Amino acid sequence: MTGSVKTMGVITVGALVAVTGYSAVLGSNGWLWFGWVVLGLVTVGVIASRGSG
């Protein structure tokens, strides 16, 4: 994996931790989870495109 893909993975995991913490402290927010799912799908797509190319 290249540095940019690793960085994107770290950001995705960090966002998951942040959204989980936010949900635990302040209550769940559907838009935050939706945003994280979109970020996760983009990350998976980038990893897949880098892996096949």
C-alpha positions as a printed NumPy array, in Angstrom:
array([[  0.   ,   0.   ,   0.   ],
       [  1.154,   3.504,  -0.724],
       [  1.404,   6.207,   1.907],
       [ -1.784,   7.936,   0.764],
       [ -3.813,   4.732,   1.057],
       [ -2.42 ,   4.068,   4.54 ],
       [ -3.271,   7.64 ,   5.535],
       [ -6.816,   7.217,   4.246],
       [ -7.164,   3.983,   6.228],
       [ -5.929,   5.683,   9.402],
       [ -8.371,   8.557,   8.883],
       [-11.228,   6.086,   8.354],
       [-10.389,   4.19 ,  11.556],
       [ -9.954,   7.464,  13.441],
       [-13.332,   8.649,  12.195],
       [-14.901,   5.397,  13.4  ],
       [-13.419,   5.946,  16.861],
       [-14.617,   9.566,  16.886],
       [-18.162,   8.697,  15.758],
       [-18.361,   5.853,  18.281],
       [-17.181,   8.155,  21.076],
       [-19.623,  10.863,  20.032],
       [-22.459,   8.334,  19.992],
       [-21.514,   6.988,  23.422],
       [-21.33 ,  10.443,  25.021],
       [-23.955,  12.52 ,  23.208],
       [-26.206,   9.938,  21.584],
       [-26.319,   8.483,  18.119],
       [-26.416,  10.729,  15.076],
       [-27.472,   9.027,  11.858],
       [-25.715,  11.553,   9.632],
       [-22.386,  10.887,  11.327],
       [-22.762,   7.144,  10.785],
       [-23.856,   7.718,   7.19 ],
       [-20.792,   9.884,   6.616],
       [-18.534,   7.245,   8.117],
       [-20.05 ,   4.522,   5.92 ],
       [-19.466,   6.673,   2.833],
       [-15.865,   7.33 ,   3.923],
       [-15.366,   3.604,   4.53 ],
       [-16.723,   2.692,   1.101],
       [-14.479,   5.265,  -0.577],
       [-11.49 ,   3.88 ,   1.332],
       [-12.328,   0.308,   0.294],
       [-12.72 ,   1.47 ,  -3.301],
       [ -9.328,   3.202,  -3.283],
       [ -7.664,   0.137,  -1.765],
       [ -9.305,  -2.114,  -4.373],
       [ -8.294,   0.124,  -7.265],
       [ -4.689,   0.349,  -6.036],
       [ -4.536,  -3.407,  -5.467],
       [ -5.731,  -4.31 ,  -8.959],
       [ -3.556,  -1.767, -10.736]])
